[in-house]
Structure formats: structure tokens, C-alpha cells
Amino acid sequence: MKGSFRTRGTTVRLLAAASGGYLLGMIGSADIAARLNRRSDLRMSGTGNPGAMNASHVLGRSWGAAVTVADIGKGVAAARLGRALAGDAGANLASTAAVGGHCFPLGRTGGKGVATSIGQVIGTFPVYLPLDAAVALTTSALPLKQRTRTATTVASITWVLTAAHWWWHGWRNPGGVKPTVSLPLAAAASSTIIALRFAAEAETVDAFNRQLSGHQDPDQTEQAPSDGATDRDRTRH
């Protein structure tokens, strides 16, 4: 009987963590920036994506940087909330849900999830950050369009494999969660969500880039993502 109550209690806490993370992810940082800047909906301007990169295009770099910081903060806050509610598993679940809430919010179009997933990494798997930066540096020499697509794929695969490696070997994760199977599962789930969001916006972003480049060969233009201002931010997410 006690075991049944404990199981129910754990389930409730995990559901609360997931719900809280999703609601945090739904906070439209770019939408707030547009309103503060007295500009129209970002979905009607630039790439049409309500994220940091488009905010930078439409509102200016300072606004884009502010949106990036806010979106990263959502991922970190979700991890902290999830951990408080349901331990390490809750942190992984809530931060993944925040990426989902950012990419697929209820009632409107979401962003790409890049910056929010950086926050997820900071909150759950901070030892991965240097490797993530190395991926961005390695891919930075590629042509712009190939860089975006290659870095997105490489960063996602590296994130998942590194998390799985940490869990398998039981290595320490200072400042993050205890490595369990939920760590690579969360990385895989967030990477999938981001990939789906990127795929949904691919044609719109390509058209915007062709317009910026004067209708040059698409292979010479950048498929600009929406969340983040660094090379790493032009990856998964």
C-alpha cells in the first residue's frame, strides 16, 4: 500500500515538473521584446520565426541578445523547477518540456529551441558545454548553409552520445544531475523536437535568405535559425 502511494506521488511530481517546464517554455521572449520595442508580430517580419535570430534581424542585435539570454534562462529555470519537484529525473523532464513549450506552444507558432536547449544543458549536463562549444568551432569554417545543417546534426548526435556515455560509465556531472538513462533520453527528445521545428520552417527561412542575398544560389546563403546569437546557437536547437 505504501509502495502504491509512493508510486502515485512520484508520478504526480513528474507530471507537475513536465507541466511547469512546458509553461516556462511557452513564455514568448521574442514576442515580449517585439511589444516592448513597439514592433509588429515577428511572425509577420523577417523569417517569420518568433526567436532570437529573427529578433536580431528585425529589432536589432541588442534585442536579439536579450531574447537569447531569456530563452536560455527558461531552460535553466525549468531544470531547477523540475529538480525541486521530482529530483534529477524531474530536471531532465521539465527542461525537455521547456524546449517543447518553446518550439510548439499552444495557440501560436514557436521558436526553434536552440537557446532553450542550451539552458537545458546548463541545468542538467553542464560538463557537456565545452564539447558543445568545440562542435560550433569545428563547424564554423564550413560554408554558411552547410554549417547550419551540419552543425545542427553533429551537435544533436554529440549531445545524445555524450549523455549516454556519461550515464553508461557513471561519471560525475558537477553542477548537473546524476547521470541516469533519463539524461540521454532527454537529450534525444529535445533534439528531436528541435529537428522537427527546423524542418517545419526550412522553406520559409530559405526564402528569406534568398531575398536577403538578392536571389543568389541557395547553397550560398545561410539558413538562419531563430534562437541564439552564437555559432553554437545556429545548431540544433
C-alpha positions as a Markdown table, in Angstrom:
| # | Residue | x | y | z |
|---|---|---|---|---|
| 1 | Met | 0.0 | 0.0 | 0.0 |
| 2 | Lys | 2.8 | 2.4 | 0.9 |
| 3 | Gly | 4.6 | 1.5 | -2.3 |
| 4 | Ser | 1.5 | 2.3 | -4.3 |
| 5 | Phe | 1.2 | 5.8 | -2.7 |
| 6 | Arg | 4.9 | 6.4 | -3.3 |
| 7 | Thr | 4.5 | 5.5 | -7.0 |
| 8 | Arg | 1.5 | 7.8 | -7.4 |
| 9 | Gly | 3.3 | 10.6 | -5.6 |
| 10 | Thr | 6.3 | 10.2 | -7.9 |
| 11 | Thr | 4.0 | 10.2 | -11.0 |
| 12 | Val | 2.3 | 13.4 | -9.8 |
| 13 | Arg | 5.6 | 15.1 | -9.1 |
| 14 | Leu | 6.9 | 14.2 | -12.6 |
| 15 | Leu | 3.7 | 15.4 | -14.2 |
| 16 | Ala | 4.0 | 18.7 | -12.3 |
| 17 | Ala | 7.6 | 19.0 | -13.4 |
| 18 | Ala | 6.7 | 18.4 | -17.0 |
| 19 | Ser | 3.7 | 20.9 | -16.9 |
| 20 | Gly | 5.8 | 23.5 | -15.2 |
| 21 | Gly | 8.6 | 23.1 | -17.7 |
| 22 | Tyr | 6.2 | 23.4 | -20.6 |
| 23 | Leu | 4.6 | 26.5 | -19.3 |
| 24 | Leu | 8.0 | 28.1 | -18.8 |
| 25 | Gly | 9.0 | 27.2 | -22.3 |
| 26 | Met | 5.8 | 28.8 | -23.6 |
| 27 | Ile | 6.9 | 32.2 | -22.4 |
| 28 | Gly | 7.4 | 34.2 | -25.6 |
| 29 | Ser | 10.6 | 36.1 | -25.0 |
| 30 | Ala | 10.8 | 37.3 | -28.6 |
| 31 | Asp | 7.1 | 38.3 | -28.5 |
| 32 | Ile | 7.7 | 40.3 | -25.4 |
| 33 | Ala | 10.7 | 42.0 | -27.0 |
| 34 | Ala | 8.6 | 43.0 | -30.0 |
| 35 | Arg | 5.9 | 44.5 | -27.9 |
| 36 | Leu | 8.5 | 46.4 | -25.8 |
| 37 | Asn | 10.0 | 47.7 | -29.0 |
| 38 | Arg | 6.6 | 48.6 | -30.3 |
| 39 | Arg | 7.0 | 46.5 | -33.4 |
| 40 | Ser | 4.6 | 44.2 | -35.1 |
| 41 | Asp | 4.4 | 40.4 | -34.6 |
| 42 | Leu | 7.8 | 38.8 | -35.5 |
| 43 | Arg | 5.8 | 36.1 | -37.3 |
| 44 | Met | 5.0 | 38.7 | -39.9 |
| 45 | Ser | 8.5 | 40.0 | -40.4 |
| 46 | Gly | 11.9 | 38.6 | -41.4 |
| 47 | Thr | 12.0 | 34.8 | -41.3 |
| 48 | Gly | 8.6 | 34.8 | -39.6 |
| 49 | Asn | 10.0 | 32.9 | -36.7 |
| 50 | Pro | 9.5 | 34.3 | -33.1 |
| 51 | Gly | 13.0 | 33.7 | -31.9 |
| 52 | Ala | 16.3 | 35.4 | -31.1 |
| 53 | Met | 17.8 | 35.3 | -34.5 |
| 54 | Asn | 14.8 | 36.9 | -36.2 |
| 55 | Ala | 14.5 | 39.4 | -33.3 |
| 56 | Ser | 18.1 | 40.3 | -34.1 |
| 57 | His | 17.2 | 40.8 | -37.8 |
| 58 | Val | 14.0 | 42.8 | -37.1 |
| 59 | Leu | 14.6 | 44.6 | -33.8 |
| 60 | Gly | 18.4 | 44.8 | -33.7 |
| 61 | Arg | 21.3 | 42.8 | -32.1 |
| 62 | Ser | 20.7 | 44.1 | -28.6 |
| 63 | Trp | 17.2 | 42.8 | -28.6 |
| 64 | Gly | 18.3 | 39.5 | -30.2 |
| 65 | Ala | 20.9 | 39.1 | -27.4 |
| 66 | Ala | 18.3 | 39.8 | -24.7 |
| 67 | Val | 15.9 | 37.2 | -26.2 |
| 68 | Thr | 18.7 | 34.7 | -26.3 |
| 69 | Val | 19.5 | 35.2 | -22.6 |
| 70 | Ala | 15.8 | 35.0 | -21.7 |
| 71 | Asp | 15.4 | 31.8 | -23.7 |
| 72 | Ile | 18.5 | 30.2 | -22.1 |
| 73 | Gly | 17.0 | 31.2 | -18.7 |
| 74 | Lys | 13.8 | 29.3 | -19.5 |
| 75 | Gly | 15.8 | 26.1 | -19.9 |
| 76 | Val | 17.8 | 26.6 | -16.7 |
| 77 | Ala | 14.7 | 27.6 | -14.7 |
| 78 | Ala | 12.8 | 24.6 | -15.9 |
| 79 | Ala | 15.6 | 22.3 | -14.9 |
| 80 | Arg | 15.7 | 23.9 | -11.4 |
| 81 | Leu | 12.0 | 23.7 | -11.0 |
| 82 | Gly | 11.9 | 20.0 | -12.2 |
| 83 | Arg | 14.7 | 19.1 | -9.8 |
| 84 | Ala | 12.9 | 20.8 | -6.9 |
| 85 | Leu | 9.6 | 18.9 | -7.7 |
| 86 | Ala | 10.9 | 15.5 | -8.7 |
| 87 | Gly | 14.6 | 15.2 | -8.4 |
| 88 | Asp | 17.1 | 14.6 | -11.2 |
| 89 | Ala | 14.5 | 12.8 | -13.4 |
| 90 | Gly | 12.2 | 15.8 | -12.9 |
| 91 | Ala | 15.0 | 18.2 | -14.0 |
| 92 | Asn | 15.5 | 16.2 | -17.3 |
| 93 | Leu | 11.8 | 16.0 | -17.9 |
| 94 | Ala | 11.0 | 19.6 | -17.1 |
| 95 | Ser | 13.8 | 21.1 | -19.2 |
| 96 | Thr | 12.8 | 18.9 | -22.2 |
| 97 | Ala | 9.3 | 20.0 | -21.7 |
| 98 | Ala | 10.5 | 23.6 | -21.8 |
| 99 | Val | 12.1 | 23.0 | -25.2 |
| 100 | Gly | 8.8 | 21.5 | -26.3 |
| 101 | Gly | 6.9 | 24.5 | -25.0 |
| 102 | His | 9.2 | 26.9 | -26.7 |
| 103 | Cys | 9.0 | 25.1 | -30.1 |
| 104 | Phe | 5.4 | 24.1 | -30.0 |
| 105 | Pro | 3.4 | 26.4 | -27.7 |
| 106 | Leu | -0.3 | 26.2 | -27.6 |
| 107 | Gly | -2.1 | 28.6 | -29.9 |
| 108 | Arg | 0.8 | 30.1 | -31.7 |
| 109 | Thr | 4.0 | 29.4 | -33.7 |
| 110 | Gly | 7.1 | 28.8 | -31.5 |
| 111 | Gly | 10.8 | 29.3 | -31.9 |
| 112 | Lys | 13.5 | 26.8 | -32.8 |
| 113 | Gly | 14.5 | 25.9 | -29.3 |
| 114 | Val | 18.3 | 26.4 | -29.6 |
| 115 | Ala | 18.8 | 28.8 | -26.8 |
| 116 | Thr | 16.3 | 26.9 | -24.5 |
| 117 | Ser | 18.2 | 23.7 | -25.0 |
| 118 | Ile | 21.4 | 25.5 | -24.0 |
| 119 | Gly | 19.6 | 26.3 | -20.8 |
| 120 | Gln | 18.7 | 22.6 | -20.5 |
| 121 | Val | 22.4 | 21.6 | -20.9 |
| 122 | Ile | 23.4 | 24.2 | -18.3 |
| 123 | Gly | 20.8 | 23.0 | -15.9 |
| 124 | Thr | 21.3 | 19.2 | -16.3 |
| 125 | Phe | 24.6 | 18.5 | -18.1 |
| 126 | Pro | 27.0 | 21.4 | -17.7 |
| 127 | Val | 30.1 | 19.3 | -18.3 |
| 128 | Tyr | 29.0 | 18.9 | -21.9 |
| 129 | Leu | 29.2 | 22.7 | -22.6 |
| 130 | Pro | 32.9 | 22.8 | -23.6 |
| 131 | Leu | 32.3 | 19.9 | -26.1 |
| 132 | Asp | 29.3 | 21.7 | -27.4 |
| 133 | Ala | 31.4 | 24.8 | -28.0 |
| 134 | Ala | 34.0 | 22.7 | -29.7 |
| 135 | Val | 31.4 | 21.4 | -32.2 |
| 136 | Ala | 30.5 | 25.0 | -33.0 |
| 137 | Leu | 34.1 | 25.9 | -33.5 |
| 138 | Thr | 34.8 | 22.9 | -35.7 |
| 139 | Thr | 31.8 | 23.6 | -38.0 |
| 140 | Ser | 32.4 | 27.4 | -38.2 |
| 141 | Ala | 34.7 | 27.0 | -41.2 |
| 142 | Leu | 32.0 | 25.4 | -43.3 |
| 143 | Pro | 30.0 | 27.5 | -45.8 |
| 144 | Leu | 27.1 | 29.2 | -44.1 |
| 145 | Lys | 24.3 | 26.9 | -45.3 |
| 146 | Gln | 26.3 | 23.7 | -44.8 |
| 147 | Arg | 27.4 | 25.0 | -41.5 |
| 148 | Thr | 23.9 | 25.4 | -40.2 |
| 149 | Arg | 22.7 | 22.0 | -41.3 |
| 150 | Thr | 25.9 | 20.1 | -40.5 |
| 151 | Ala | 26.3 | 21.7 | -37.1 |
| 152 | Thr | 22.7 | 21.0 | -36.2 |
| 153 | Thr | 23.1 | 17.3 | -36.9 |
| 154 | Val | 26.5 | 17.0 | -35.4 |
| 155 | Ala | 25.6 | 18.9 | -32.2 |
| 156 | Ser | 22.4 | 16.8 | -31.6 |
| 157 | Ile | 24.2 | 13.5 | -32.1 |
| 158 | Thr | 27.1 | 14.6 | -30.0 |
| 159 | Trp | 24.8 | 15.7 | -27.2 |
| 160 | Val | 22.9 | 12.4 | -27.1 |
| 161 | Leu | 26.0 | 10.2 | -27.4 |
| 162 | Thr | 27.9 | 12.2 | -24.7 |
| 163 | Ala | 25.0 | 12.0 | -22.3 |
| 164 | Ala | 24.7 | 8.2 | -23.0 |
| 165 | His | 28.4 | 7.8 | -22.4 |
| 166 | Trp | 28.3 | 9.7 | -19.1 |
| 167 | Trp | 25.3 | 7.6 | -17.9 |
| 168 | Trp | 26.9 | 4.3 | -19.0 |
| 169 | His | 30.2 | 5.0 | -17.2 |
| 170 | Gly | 28.5 | 6.7 | -14.2 |
| 171 | Trp | 30.9 | 9.6 | -14.4 |
| 172 | Arg | 30.5 | 12.7 | -12.2 |
| 173 | Asn | 28.4 | 15.6 | -13.5 |
| 174 | Pro | 29.3 | 18.6 | -11.3 |
| 175 | Gly | 26.6 | 21.2 | -11.1 |
| 176 | Gly | 24.2 | 18.9 | -13.0 |
| 177 | Val | 22.0 | 15.9 | -12.4 |
| 178 | Lys | 23.2 | 12.4 | -11.6 |
| 179 | Pro | 23.8 | 10.7 | -14.9 |
| 180 | Thr | 21.0 | 8.1 | -15.4 |
| 181 | Val | 19.2 | 6.8 | -18.5 |
| 182 | Ser | 16.9 | 9.9 | -18.4 |
| 183 | Leu | 19.9 | 12.1 | -19.3 |
| 184 | Pro | 20.4 | 10.7 | -22.9 |
| 185 | Leu | 16.7 | 10.2 | -23.3 |
| 186 | Ala | 16.1 | 13.9 | -22.5 |
| 187 | Ala | 18.8 | 14.9 | -24.9 |
| 188 | Ala | 17.3 | 12.7 | -27.6 |
| 189 | Ala | 13.8 | 14.1 | -27.0 |
| 190 | Ser | 14.9 | 17.7 | -27.1 |
| 191 | Ser | 17.0 | 17.1 | -30.3 |
| 192 | Thr | 14.0 | 15.5 | -32.0 |
| 193 | Ile | 11.7 | 18.4 | -31.0 |
| 194 | Ile | 14.2 | 20.9 | -32.4 |
| 195 | Ala | 14.8 | 18.9 | -35.6 |
| 196 | Leu | 11.0 | 18.9 | -36.2 |
| 197 | Arg | 10.8 | 22.6 | -35.7 |
| 198 | Phe | 13.7 | 23.3 | -38.0 |
| 199 | Ala | 12.1 | 21.1 | -40.7 |
| 200 | Ala | 8.8 | 22.9 | -40.4 |
| 201 | Glu | 10.5 | 26.3 | -41.0 |
| 202 | Ala | 13.0 | 25.3 | -43.6 |
| 203 | Glu | 11.2 | 26.6 | -46.7 |
| 204 | Thr | 10.3 | 29.9 | -45.1 |
| 205 | Val | 13.9 | 30.5 | -43.9 |
| 206 | Asp | 15.4 | 29.6 | -47.2 |
| 207 | Ala | 13.0 | 32.0 | -49.0 |
| 208 | Phe | 14.0 | 34.8 | -46.6 |
| 209 | Asn | 17.7 | 34.1 | -47.1 |
| 210 | Arg | 17.3 | 34.2 | -50.9 |
| 211 | Gln | 15.6 | 37.5 | -50.6 |
| 212 | Leu | 18.4 | 38.9 | -48.4 |
| 213 | Ser | 21.1 | 37.6 | -50.9 |
| 214 | Gly | 19.3 | 39.0 | -53.9 |
| 215 | His | 18.1 | 35.6 | -55.1 |
| 216 | Gln | 21.6 | 34.1 | -55.2 |
| 217 | Asp | 22.1 | 30.4 | -55.3 |
| 218 | Pro | 20.5 | 29.0 | -52.1 |
| 219 | Asp | 23.7 | 27.0 | -51.4 |
| 220 | Gln | 25.5 | 30.3 | -50.9 |
| 221 | Thr | 23.0 | 31.6 | -48.3 |
| 222 | Glu | 22.5 | 30.9 | -44.6 |
| 223 | Gln | 19.6 | 29.0 | -43.3 |
| 224 | Ala | 19.3 | 31.3 | -40.3 |
| 225 | Pro | 17.8 | 29.7 | -37.1 |
| 226 | Ser | 15.9 | 31.7 | -34.6 |
| 227 | Asp | 17.3 | 31.0 | -31.2 |
| 228 | Gly | 20.7 | 32.3 | -30.2 |
| 229 | Ala | 23.4 | 34.5 | -31.5 |
| 230 | Thr | 26.5 | 32.3 | -31.4 |
| 231 | Asp | 27.6 | 29.6 | -33.8 |
| 232 | Arg | 26.5 | 27.1 | -31.3 |
| 233 | Asp | 23.1 | 28.7 | -31.3 |
| 234 | Arg | 22.9 | 28.1 | -35.1 |
| 235 | Thr | 23.0 | 24.4 | -34.4 |
| 236 | Arg | 20.2 | 22.1 | -33.1 |
| 237 | His | 18.1 | 23.7 | -31.4 |
